[in-house]
Amino acid sequence: DSETGTRDELIFVNYRDIRDLNPHLYAGEMYAQSILYDTLVSNTEDGYVGCLAEDWTISDDGRIYTFNIRDGVTFSDGTPCDANAILANFNAILENRERHTWLEMMHLLVGVDAPDENTFVIELSEPYYPLLTELGVTRPFAMISPKAMKDGSTKDGVEAYIETGPYVLDEFVTDEYAIFKANPNYWGEQPAIKTITVKVIPDNQTRILALEKGEIDMIFGKNMID
């Protein structure tokens, strides 16, 4: 839109493909995972804010966190993102617990539970104040549709990248491009940019030429230009 100086499409460039966007593993491009998936809480400049959990309470002894799950959120395949879906994600993450032991909470976790569809509970063996910080990390605590899991598991891959976040993965061609579209069913505020196209250009010089020719809008990241 030339009048306001804004436009609803962004053409981004990266040096490699989006790769495996299973949010419970560590191989995919995090920029893609972070616009597709949501976590229970978000880490912001203003501290912790609710994401898939609207709010939470902490027991007096600091060991039990009870999350009130946001009402009416669905994954892009129509599956409700209720406490049962959150529990299915945690069970899948915990099945591969050894992979995530860089997070201290993995050593302190006694159990997780969904007493009803609006409530998710985490019990620790002792108080651990950085718990909310760890729950806000995209990997491995982003939530994927249970229907996209392989028999309730994600450690050996997922069937599709089905999310609740602001964007959906519309199409991708390995080593060429990926197209993300605004998620029409997103529970939060609709993003101003409706389409993000990510082109794969491995060579630094070719990338600069593409920017000069107007084929891409932005180069971002370290070691992306000579």
Secondary structure, DSSP 4 states (H G I P E B T S, - for coil): -TTTT--SEEEEEESS------TTSS-S-HHHHHHH---SEEEETTEEEESSEEEEEE-TTS-EEEEEEPTT-B-TTS-B-SHHHHHHHHHHHHHTGGGGTTSTHHHHEEEEEEEETTEEEEEESS--TTHHHHHTSHHHH----GGGSBTTB-TT--S-----SSEEEEEEETTTEEEEEE-TT-SSPPPS--EEEEEE---HHHHHHHHHTTS-SB--STTS--
